[in-house]
Amino acid sequence: ADKDIDQKTFLSFINVPLNMKGYLSEAESEFFAEFGPYIGFKIGEKIDKFDFPTEPDDEKYNSFDFGLGLGFGFSFNREFELSIRYSYGFVDQVENDAADDKNHTSILNFGVSYIFY
């Protein structure tokens, strides 16, 4: 019987969102929505393996990511903002995995912004 592998994989990316933002009214304090693509560049990886691996060690982790994000938030007097955004990556992040699964990035982001005029 095959033995499963237990491993933790930590990938570090710098993501650059290219969002369009629209305020839902002309009021000073109001809700807004944002939508747009992002690109990501891997800057590091750390793999902790436990037990004896049964998967091939030739797994490769993609160094690039691309996806779309959608977010909502609230602006206080157009100078302080709180937001939440979800992004989903379209690039399969693991090549040569034994299960041949699709491994996509899924990001939940909470934001706090202060706008300088």
C-alpha positions as CSV (number, residue, x, y, z in Angstrom):
1,A,0.0,0.0,0.0
2,D,1.2,3.5,-0.9
3,K,1.9,5.8,2.0
4,D,0.7,9.4,1.7
5,I,3.1,12.2,2.0
6,D,2.6,14.9,4.6
7,Q,4.2,18.2,3.7
8,K,3.7,21.9,4.3
9,T,4.6,24.2,1.4
10,F,5.0,27.9,2.0
11,L,5.2,30.1,-1.2
12,S,5.9,33.8,-0.9
13,F,4.6,36.0,-3.7
14,I,4.5,39.8,-4.3
15,N,1.1,40.5,-6.0
16,V,0.4,43.6,-7.9
17,P,-3.3,44.4,-8.3
18,L,-4.5,46.5,-11.2
19,N,-7.9,47.4,-9.9
20,M,-10.6,49.8,-11.2
21,K,-12.5,51.4,-8.3
22,G,-16.0,52.9,-8.4
23,Y,-17.8,54.8,-5.7
24,L,-21.5,53.9,-5.6
25,S,-22.7,57.5,-5.0
26,E,-21.4,61.1,-4.8
27,A,-21.6,61.2,-1.0
28,E,-18.5,61.9,1.1
29,S,-18.9,58.7,3.1
30,E,-20.1,55.8,0.9
31,F,-19.5,52.3,-0.3
32,F,-17.3,51.4,-3.3
33,A,-16.5,48.4,-5.4
34,E,-13.3,47.3,-7.1
35,F,-12.4,44.8,-9.8
36,G,-9.4,43.9,-11.8
37,P,-6.6,41.6,-12.6
38,Y,-3.4,41.0,-10.6
39,I,0.0,39.6,-11.4
40,G,2.2,37.8,-8.9
41,F,5.9,37.0,-8.7
42,K,7.3,34.3,-6.4
43,I,10.0,35.6,-4.2
44,G,10.6,32.5,-2.0
45,E,9.5,28.9,-1.1
46,K,9.9,26.7,1.9
47,I,8.9,23.0,2.0
48,D,8.7,21.0,5.2
49,K,8.3,17.2,4.5
50,F,7.2,14.8,7.1
51,D,7.2,11.0,6.8
52,F,8.6,9.2,3.8
53,P,7.6,10.9,0.5
54,T,5.8,8.8,-2.1
55,E,5.4,11.6,-4.6
56,P,8.2,12.4,-7.0
57,D,10.6,15.1,-5.8
58,D,10.4,16.7,-9.2
59,E,7.4,18.9,-8.3
60,K,8.0,22.4,-9.6
61,Y,6.3,25.5,-8.2
62,N,5.4,28.1,-10.7
63,S,7.2,31.5,-10.2
64,F,4.4,33.5,-11.8
65,D,0.7,34.0,-11.0
66,F,-2.2,35.8,-12.8
67,G,-5.8,36.2,-11.6
68,L,-8.8,38.4,-11.0
69,G,-10.0,40.1,-7.9
70,L,-13.3,41.5,-6.7
71,G,-13.7,43.7,-3.6
72,F,-16.0,46.0,-1.7
73,G,-15.4,48.7,0.9
74,F,-16.5,51.8,2.7
75,S,-14.9,55.2,2.5
76,F,-15.1,57.6,5.4
77,N,-15.1,61.2,4.1
78,R,-12.9,60.0,1.1
79,E,-9.8,59.9,3.3
80,F,-10.0,56.7,5.4
81,E,-11.2,53.4,3.8
82,L,-11.8,49.8,4.9
83,S,-12.1,47.1,2.3
84,I,-12.2,43.3,1.7
85,R,-11.1,41.7,-1.6
86,Y,-11.1,38.1,-2.9
87,S,-8.7,37.1,-5.7
88,Y,-8.5,33.8,-7.6
89,G,-5.4,32.8,-9.6
90,F,-5.7,31.1,-13.0
91,V,-2.2,29.6,-13.1
92,D,-1.7,26.0,-11.9
93,Q,1.0,26.5,-9.2
94,V,2.3,23.0,-9.0
95,E,3.7,21.1,-11.9
96,N,4.4,17.3,-11.8
97,D,2.3,16.7,-8.7
98,A,1.5,13.0,-8.3
99,A,-2.3,13.5,-8.2
100,D,-2.1,15.8,-11.3
101,D,-4.4,18.2,-9.4
102,K,-5.0,21.8,-10.4
103,N,-3.5,24.0,-7.7
104,H,-4.8,27.6,-7.9
105,T,-4.1,30.6,-5.6
106,S,-7.0,31.8,-3.5
107,I,-6.5,35.1,-1.6
108,L,-8.7,36.9,0.9
109,N,-7.4,40.4,1.6
110,F,-8.5,42.9,4.2
111,G,-7.4,46.5,3.6
112,V,-7.1,49.8,5.6
113,S,-6.2,52.9,3.6
114,Y,-5.6,56.5,4.3
115,I,-5.7,58.9,1.4
116,F,-3.3,61.9,1.4
117,Y,-4.4,65.0,-0.5
